[in-house]
Amino acid sequence: MVAQPRITQVSNNYSYLLPSHPSYGIAKGSIFIIVGTGLANSSTPLQNMPLKTELNGVSAKVTVGGTSTDVIWYYVTPTALGGVLPSNTPVGKGTITVTNNGQTSTPAPILVVNNAFGLLTLDQSGTGTAAVFNTQYDLLSATNSTRPGDIIVLWGSGIGPVAGDETLQQAQVNLENSPITVEIGGLPARLTYRGRSIFPGLDQINAVVPERVRLGCNVPVVVKAGTFWSNVATIPVATNGGACPPVTDNCAVNYLQPEPRGGITDWSPDGSRYLVNREDANGISQIYVGQKGHEAVCISCNDIPGGPAAKRRKMQPHWHPSGRWIVLAVEQENFERPPFVSDQIIEGWLQSGIWVDIWATAPDGSSWHKIQDFGPANPANGFTGVAFTPDGRQGVWAQIVDGNVFKYSFGRWELILAEWQEVNGVPSFTNIRNITPPDTYWVEPGNFSPNGKDLLLTADQGFPNHADVQGQDQYILDIVTGKMTNLTNTPKVWDEHGVFSPDGEKILFMSSWPYRSELFASTILGLKTEFMMMDKDGSNLRQITHFNQPGFPEHSTASGVAANGQWSPDGSTISALNLFFPKYASWEIVFQGKCAGP
């Protein structure tokens, strides 16, 4: 008997964006892929026209708003199906089912949109070098670059719907009314054609390389359909064609894109898994964990015996260096909510570490342990952290012990050092002690350098007025000697959330430095920040984002605040949050090389 088919993923056939991606959607008339098990009994080659809606006994039906359409097949295999979503499919949230020789799958969700493009890349992974040609249809490469002013030909799918029979050869019509734009190196490119090729669902875009585009072997190209971004690919550009110029600055930003995993991403110590902190369908911050290259699964969205309730917010997740645990902040079950305070303010305070406890969970969510309770019996009322030494034996957090914001701008906090232990599979902290540096009342840990003793801190040590420390600085604390080193020395500029790169040579942090001449840029009500980077000694300061500066891809009319970020294990990318209080937008910052990897 044929086993019931099972659908695990539905994506554009070229971008492979996952449902968590903010630009996810399957465009009407596009080629898409269905991944799963038991989808077909055997594999077929790529089909020639006329295409069919049933192939080897396999069919699929998409239903949106009560209207169903049949997928038009290019190929079927037991684990993947490739076909065209008919252009007459309604827009909206719907379901898709696959029937394999009489057995029908459980319906899987699908989001149908008018336009959402996927770029074809050389290795067909959705990342890396685009499969791009010149007008003579010569493939571009590191030794055959395009030039500013040249026309290049991009391939992919998702420009939008067309009329006519999509099982047959298509008319090559320029779909000028489709809201498609192309950016090359962050600059808009003029389009000379955007429409179907002769093949159903396969689109062609002819774009003029901007005259002022920067040169290089990996110049980014992205196709946008309104607010929907394609996958970002790269092309080689040289002044006179031929060989493209190599990278001269590994830490120069190549491009920014919406975070592909839908939220700030923290990679496991071995790089095989990742966790994402993002909101569920109810607007509650949850923890999602996934294998590299696959969609993450929520491990905190359900009530689990011994664990926190699903309705409680989970924040500040970090991997323990062993990879066996995720340590995080969880909203307390009961806390005294101040009167006349809005839900937005409460959410903001929770995100800041008030009314949360320290928990640890196994990466699959099967085992939960509260390891530090900041309830009524504890003089502290919440925390930020935890930062672990690279060997995982010690953890540091800051805990709030006085919420008087008239006396201290952000309350009074203490820095705590503790030993991490596991007994019979249960984690806990022991030997807990206060290591707050002298004359420091606002303190927030970043992370440890690979040397295991240098800890990045946001703090106010030595400030003349601890009731006015909105211009906090970045420090390194040597936890062995207690020595504090001020790296930024800008008490009038907001500097926060510093994190060492994987090799310990670079520091990422948020700062109002680019707007230091603006009166309110370093104040709570007028805060304006960008992500900055400096060397570990505070030298070589550079700006790496432009959220508040028109003309950059990451800029928007509600520019928000650069908040905090996480380095990838190889130091080639940063996953970062942009705050629109109390909500966030997430971005991936991609460098031109391995900026600061081990």
Stockholm file with secondary structure:
# STOCKHOLM 1.0

chainA/1-598         MVAQPRITQVSNNYSYLLPSHPSYGIAKGSIFIIVGTGLANSSTPLQNMPLKTELNGVSAKVTVGGTSTDVIWYYVTPTALGGVLPSNTPVGKGTITVTNNGQTSTPAPILVVNNAFGLLTLDQSGTGTAAVFNTQYDLLSATNSTRPGDIIVLWGSGIGPVAGDETLQQAQVNLENSPITVEIGGLPARLTYRGRSIFPGLDQINAVVPERVRLGCNVPVVVKAGTFWSNVATIPVATNGGACPPVTDNCAVNYLQPEPRGGITDWSPDGSRYLVNREDANGISQIYVGQKGHEAVCISCNDIPGGPAAKRRKMQPHWHPSGRWIVLAVEQENFERPPFVSDQIIEGWLQSGIWVDIWATAPDGSSWHKIQDFGPANPANGFTGVAFTPDGRQGVWAQIVDGNVFKYSFGRWELILAEWQEVNGVPSFTNIRNITPPDTYWVEPGNFSPNGKDLLLTADQGFPNHADVQGQDQYILDIVTGKMTNLTNTPKVWDEHGVFSPDGEKILFMSSWPYRSELFASTILGLKTEFMMMDKDGSNLRQITHFNQPGFPEHSTASGVAANGQWSPDGSTISALNLFFPKYASWEIVFQGKCAGP
#=GR chainA/1-598 SS CCCCCEEEEEEETTTCCCTTSTTCCEETTCEEEEEEESSCSSCCCCCCSSCBSCBTTEEEEEEETTEEEECEEEEECSSEEEEECCTTSCSEEEEEEEEETTEECCCEEEEEESCCCEECBTTSSSSSBBCCEETTCCBCBTTBBBCTTCEEEEEEECSCCCCSCTTSCCCCCBCTTSCEEEEETTEEEEEEEEEECSSTTCEEEEEECCTTCCCEEEEEEEEEETTEECCCEEEEECTTSBSCCCCSCTTSEEEEEECTTSSEEEECTTSSEEEEEEECTTSCEEEEEEETTSCCEESSSSCCTTSCCTTSCEEEEEECTTSSCEEEEEECSSCCCCTTCCHHHHHHHHHTTBTEEEEEECTTSSCEEEEECCSTTSSCCBEEEEEECTTSSEEEEEEEEECCTTTSTTCEEEEEEEEEEEETTEEEEEEEEECCCTTCCSEEEEEECTTSSEEEEEECTTCSCTTCCTTCEEEEEETTTCCEEESSCCTTSCEEEEEECTTSSEEEEEECGGGTTSTTTTSTTTCCCEEEEEETTSCSCEECCCTTSTTSTTCCSSCCEEEEEEECTTSSEEEEEEEETTEEEEEEEEESSCSSCC
#=GC SS_cons         CCCCCEEEEEEETTTCCCTTSTTCCEETTCEEEEEEESSCSSCCCCCCSSCBSCBTTEEEEEEETTEEEECEEEEECSSEEEEECCTTSCSEEEEEEEEETTEECCCEEEEEESCCCEECBTTSSSSSBBCCEETTCCBCBTTBBBCTTCEEEEEEECSCCCCSCTTSCCCCCBCTTSCEEEEETTEEEEEEEEEECSSTTCEEEEEECCTTCCCEEEEEEEEEETTEECCCEEEEECTTSBSCCCCSCTTSEEEEEECTTSSEEEECTTSSEEEEEEECTTSCEEEEEEETTSCCEESSSSCCTTSCCTTSCEEEEEECTTSSCEEEEEECSSCCCCTTCCHHHHHHHHHTTBTEEEEEECTTSSCEEEEECCSTTSSCCBEEEEEECTTSSEEEEEEEEECCTTTSTTCEEEEEEEEEEEETTEEEEEEEEECCCTTCCSEEEEEECTTSSEEEEEECTTCSCTTCCTTCEEEEEETTTCCEEESSCCTTSCEEEEEECTTSSEEEEEECGGGTTSTTTTSTTTCCCEEEEEETTSCSCEECCCTTSTTSTTCCSSCCEEEEEEECTTSSEEEEEEEETTEEEEEEEEESSCSSCC
//
